[in-house]
Amino acid sequence: MTRLQAGQNVALAARAVTFQAQADSALDVCALVVGEDLRCAANADFVFYNQTETGGVRLSGARLEVNVGELRADAAAVLLVVSAEDPRRALGRVRTVLTDGEGEALVRFDVEPAAGESALICLEVYRRGEDWKVRAVGQGYAGGLPVLLPAHGIEVEDPGPHGAADGSGTGPRRTHAPDGGPEVEVGYGLERLWMIFEDAARSAAALVAARDYAARRLDEELSAAVADPATRTGAAAEQARLAAQRRAEELTATAEADHRRDSEQLIEELARTEPRLPPALAAWHSPVWQRDPVPADGIRIGELHAPDRGGPRIPYCVPVPLTRPLWIDTENPAAAAPVVGALLARLLAVDPATPTRIDVIDLSGAYSALLPALAPVLAGPPVTDHTRISELLRSLTERAELADMAYQGNAWTAPAEHRVLVVSDFPHGYQPIDAQRLHTLTACGDLIGLSIIVVGTDEIPMPDEAVAALSQHARHLPTVAETPMFDPWTGSAWQLELDVLPRDPRQAARLLRTE
């Protein structure tokens, strides 16, 4: 059995396989049989609960059965998709498995939606020559199936039950698509920014693929030119080499021109979008920070850019409440204090009508300059003594577990306030039980309105299962220059420049809205 990460692929070890998925909330599974262009040839290529079978694919309850030998002759791939049964709810962590005819697991792939998406392409079973392979995709669609399906050639009119489509009519429309893809109207919030990010990622991937193809083709043509000893020298050979070089340069130039065009469109859209974003998603210089606060569905973390490709700087944003902890990777918490301040300013701006209370564990005094401005929203004095860590975490964990029991018994009520927990200097000075409680809070802390920010490192001399589990579940924010992050759609590398809170105390207090 192979456990895949997004973008990885392996050879398919069986011609007939079964796909299954699990999540914390109810979900549906469906499949799309697509050609080389990743589009369906007809509505019959969409297998879902109202159309349970097509050539080579059958939906049996919650299981999708795929037999590559029975697919239509021109099929290039089968996309295996999950979607939230309630289209109004985002998917949580999805665990998928591909098994053979004997029920033996061939591939496992766990995916955490990056921006509150309600539909995901989890795996792709695809043809490579005479063979078949499987790739972990993990591509999410915040608009759910009504956006995913038209992107792959299935026209939809209205979402049916569970957010599925009836397979007829006109699909939704996006407001931007440099690659010529489908469009949908969305507001000025997290979804729009992630759509821009997705378009930038796909444009970047197309540029990288074209450059690689041009280099590979040049190498093949040059090798062919010198393969025959009788023609490897002389004027004809030189002309062949020059022609090959010219074709490679033309391919690269065309790709770079396309990327520049896409980038210009995205830069224009970002310029139109920025002044309309709520403060939690806007840059510090945006005029919205001077106005009355308005709610947001996410927070801005920083900006993504790619010096080797050029193009726009893309806001990197995540949904709130933070269902995954934000983990700032550093051995120096004091250096990360401006980043923590920026995150807190944005979390405080997310829901201005609801009180927010902040708990801070600060063993090294890294936030001594920041805490005075936060005084009006602190839940209590900062924890500066490692002997008091367990007390705080025990209290929060007990509240979360009680809320979870109420939720399971249909007696839960939404919390009247937001809570933020800053866990600094982690894991130094923390007990094993502390890490276990933090891991528990990542599972049910949202029921008490809790978001968690971890500052520290998971590189410790003695392995710790609770630390490892917490690290795996967290969304890591690198602080070391040139540490790449990879987008969830194409796996392209990006550099993240984290936002920092201005060091001027009055400006910081204004952004924190606590003055």
N, C-alpha and C positions, 0 to 999 in steps of 0.2 A: 504494500500500500504506500502511495506517495502523497505527502501533504504539500499542496501547492501554495505559493504566494501569488498575488496578482501579477499577471504578465508571464508567468512560467507555463511551460507546456511539456508534455510527455507523450510518448507513443501510446496509442490506444491498444490495450492488451487483449481486447475481445471485440468481436464484431457486433455483438448484442449486449447492450448495457442498460442499466436502470439508474435514473436520477431521482434522488430524494432530497428534501430540504426541511429544516426545522428552524424555528425562531421562537422567541418568547411570546409573540403575539400570532394570531391566526394569519395564515398566508395561503395563496394559491400558487400553483405551478403551471407553466405553459411552455410551449416550444415554438420556434420559428425555423422553418426549413428555408435556407437562403442560398442565393447564387454567389458568384465571385464578388458581386457588388454589395453583398450583405443585405440584399432586399429579396422579399418573397416574390415569386412569380405570379401568385394568385392568392385569394383569401383562403383557399384550401390548404395552404402551407402553414396556416396558423392553427395549432392544436391547443385547445383549452376546454373548459368544462362543458361548453355548449357544442363543441366540435372535437370529439375525443380521438379522432384517428385520421391520419393521412399516410401515404406510402412511407414505411420505415419508422413511423413515430406513433405511439399510442399512449393515451392518458388512461391509467387504471387507478382510480381513486386519487391518492396523493402521489402516485408514482408515474414518472414518465419513462416509457420503454422505447429505446432507440435501437434499431437494427440497420447499420449502415449499408448492408447488402441489399436492402429493400427500398432505399431512398431513390427518388427520381434521378435519372442518369446525369442531369446537369446540376444536381445539388452539390454545393461546395461546403456547406456547413449546416449544423443544427445549433441554434442558440437556445440554451436552457435558462429559463427566466422564472423569477419569483416576484410576487407582488403582494402588498398588504391586502388582506381580505376587506378591511375597511379602508377605502382609498383616502380618507381624511387623515389617517395615521401614518406616520413614518415607520419604516421597518427598523427594527433593532438588529443586533448581531444575528446573521444567518449562517447556519452550519449546513453544508451540503456534502453529499457523498455520491460517488458513481460506483456501482457494483456490477459484477459480471453475472452470467446466468446462474451461477451457483450461490449467489449472494455474497461473494467475497469482495470486500472493499478494494477498489483499484486506485481511487483518487479521493482525497478529502480537500475541501477548500472552505475556509471560514472567512466571511467578509462582513465588515462593519460599515454601513452606509456613511458616506463622508459628510453629507449635508441634508439629512432628513429626507432622503429619497423614499418613495413608496413603491418603486419597482427597480429590479436589478437584473442585469444579464450576469448570471453567475459563471457558467461554463460554456465553452464553445467546442463542440466536436467538429473537427474540420478535416478536409481531404488534403493530403500532400502526396501528389503523384498517385501511386497505387495504394498508398498507405493512409491510415487515419490517425489523427492525434487529438489530444484534448488540451485546451488552454484555460487557465483561470483568468477570467475577465474582471468581474467586480465592478462593472460600469453601472452607475445609478442614474435614475431619472426622477427628479423632484416632482415632475408633473405626472408621474405614474404611467400606466399603460397608455392613456390617451396621448402621451408624448412619445413613448418608446415605440409603439406600433407603427405610426406613420413614418418614423425614421427608418423603418425596415420594410416599407412598401405596403402595409396594411392600412387602408383608409378607414377611419372611424368617424361616426357621427356623434354619438352620445355614449358616455360611459354606461355600461350595463351594471347589473348587480356585482358587487365586489370590485367595482372599478374596471371590469373587463369590457370589451368592445363587442359590438354586434357585427363587425366586419363589413359595414357598408357606409356610404355617405362620405362626407368631407372631414378630413382630420383637423386637429387643432393647428394653430399657427404660432411660430416663434417670431420674436421681433428681431432676431439677428441670426444669420447663418452664413458666414463667409464661405463655407464649403458647399453651399447650395442645398443644405439639408432642410428638414421641415422646421416650421416656426410655431411658437405659441405666445400669446399675449400674457405677460406676467407683470407684476408690480415692481416697484423699486425697492427690492429687499434682497435677502440671501439668495433666493432662487435665481434672480437675474445675474447676480455676481458669479454664481457657479456656472450658469450658462455661458457667460463670457469666458470664464476660466476653461470650460470644456472646449469652446471653439478655439481658444488660444492653444490648448494642448493638442488638438487634432491638426491644427495648422503647423505646429512645431513638429509633430510626428511625421507629417507629410514631407516637410523640408528635410528632416534627418533621413527618411527613407529614400528620398530622391538623391540626396548626396551619396548615400551608401550604394544605391543602384548605379549611379554614374561611375563611381570608383570601381565597382565590381565589373561593370561592363568594359571599362577602359582596360582593366587588368586582363580580362579575357581576350579582348581584341588584340592587345599587345602581345600576349602569349601566342595567339594564333598566328600573328604576323611573323614571329621568329621560329615557329614550330618546324617549318620546312627549310632545311639548310640551303636549298636552291634559291629561296626568295627572301632570306632574312637580311640580306644586305642589298645595297644598290638604291637607285632612285625610286623604284616601285615600293620597296620596303619603307623608305623614308616617307613617301606619300601616304602609305597606309597608316603609319604611326601618327602622322600629323592629322589625318582625317579622324582617327580614333580619339585623339586629344580634343579636337574641335567638337566632336559629338558630345563628349563628356562635359566640356565647358558649356555647351548649349543647354544640355539637360540641367546642369546645376544653375545656370543663369535663369532659366525658366522657373525652376522651383523657388529660387530666391525672390524673383519678381512676384510670384504668387504669394509667398509668405509676407512680403512687404505690403502687398495690397490688403491681405487679411489683417495685418497688424494695424494699418492705417484705419481700417473700418472699426476695429476694436478700440483703438485709441479714441476715435470720435465718439463711440458709444459710451466709453468710460467717462469722457468729458461731459456728456449729456446726463449720465447717471449720477455722478458724484454729488452734485448739489441737491439731488432729490432723495438721497439716502438718509435714514434716521441716524442720529449721532453714533450709536453703537457700531454702525457699519461704515461710518464716514471717516475720512482723513482728518487729522487735527486742524488743518487749515480751512476745513469746510465751514461755510457760514452757518450751518445747522447747529454748531456748538454754541452759537450766540443766541439761539432761539429757545423757546420752550421745548422741553424734551418730548419726544414721541416714542412709542413702543417700537421694538425691533424683534426680528425672529432669529437674529444671530449676532455675533460679535466679530470685529475685524482683528486679526492677529498680526498682520504685517503685509508685505508685498512680495510677490514671486517674480523673479526675472531670470533670464538665461543669457549671460554675456556672450556665449559662443554663437547664439542664434539671433540676437537682437530682438526687436519686437517690443510690445507694451509691457509695462509693469502691472501685474494683475493683483488686485486685492485678494488676500487669502483670508477667508472667513469660515467660521464654524457655527453650527446651530446651537441654540440655547433652548432649554437648560442643557448644561454640559452632561450628556449621557456618558461621555468618556472623559476621564481626567485630562487636563492639559499638563504635560510633564516637560518642564524646562530643563534640558540636559546641561548641567554645569556642576563643577566642584567648587564654584565660587558664588554663593548666594548673593553676596553684596553686589557683584557685577550684574546680577539678574534683577536687582531691585527695580530699575526703571521699566523693565518688561512686565514685572508683576504689577507695578503701578498702572501701566497702560491697560492690562487685562481687567484690573479692578474698576478702572474708570468706565470701561465699556460695559462690564457686568452691571454696574450701578445705573447705567443709562438704558438698559434693556427694557425695563418695565417701570417707568417712573411712578406709576400709581400704586405699586406694591413695595412695602418696606424691604430693605436688604440689610442683613446682619452678617458681619464678617468675623470669623475666628482665624487667628494667626498663630502658628507655631514658629518661633524665631529664636532658635538656640544660640545663634552667633551674633545677634544684634544687627543683622543685615538690613533691617527695615526701620531703623531708628529715625531716619530722616523722613520716611513716608508715613509712619504711624500717627504723628500729630494731625495731619490732614484727614486721616481716616477716623479720628476719635468719635465723631458723631454716629458712625455706623458700626463701630466695633461691638461685637456681642459680649465682650469681656476683655480683661487685660490680656495682652499677648502672652503665650506660653513661652517662657525663656529658660525654664528648668526642665531637663529631660524627665524628671520624676513626675511631672504633671501632664505629660503627653497622654498616657494611658487613660487618665481620668476624663479628659476632653473627648478622646475617641470613643471611650466606652459610652459616654452620655449620648453622643451623636448616633452611635450604632444601635443603642437600645431604642432611641426614638424612631430610627429607620426601620428596625425590625418590627416594632409595634405597628407602624404605618403599613408595613408589608402584610402583617396579619390582618389588619383591617381591610386592606385591598383584596386579599384572597377571600375574605368574608363579605365582600360587597358593601363594606361599611366605611370605606375610606372617603375622606373629604380633602379637597385640595388645600395645601398649606396657605396660611394667611401672609407668609413672608418668604422671601428668598434667603438662602443661607449660602455663604461662600467660605470654604475652608482652604487656607493657605498652609501647605505642609512644606516647610523649608528644612534644609540641611539633611534631607532624607538620603539614605536610611541611617546615617550616623546618629547615635544616641537614642534610637528607637528600639523597642523590644520586638521579638517575633510576633507577639500578639497584636502589636500596633499595626504591623503590615497586614495581618489577617483582617483586622477591623477595617482598615482602609479598603481592602479588596471587597469586603462585604458592602461598604458604603458605595462602591462603584456599581453594585448590582441593584441596590434599592434606595440609595440616598436621594434619588430624584423624587421619591414619594414625600420627602420632607423639604423639597425645593432646594436640594444641596448641589452645588457645583464645587469641584475640587481642582486646585492648582498645586502640583507637586514641583518642588525645586530641589534638584539633587542628581544623583547618578545611580544607575543600576549595575555599574561595574564594581562589584564588591568581591573581596578575596574568597569568602565562603558562600557558595550558592545558597539561596533562600527561595523556596518555592513560592511563598506569598509575595515576596518582592518581584520575582519573575512574572507571576501572574498579573500583578498590578501593572508592571511595566508593559506587558504584552497588551493589556486592555487600554492603556493610556494612548493619547495622541501626543507624540514626542515633538518638541520644538527645539531644533538644534541651535546652539549658540556659537559653535566653532565655525569660522568662516569657511565657505566653499563645501560645507556638508550638504550633499544633495538631498532633495525631497522628490518623490516621484508621484506624478498625478495618477488618479485612479482609472483613467480612461485609456491612456496609451503607454503609461510607464515612462514618459519623458522626464528627464531630470530638470529640476529647477533649484535655484538658490532662494532661500527665504530670508528676507531682511525684516526682523521683528520690529514692531512698533515699540517705542519707548515713551514713557511719560516725561514731558519737559521738566528740567531740573529746577526751573524757577518756581519757588514755593507758591506764589500767588497764581501763576498760570496752572500749576498742578492742581491746586485747590479748586480752581474754576472748572477744570475738566472733570475732576472727581465730584463736582457739584455738592461739596460739603461745606463751602464757606458761608 
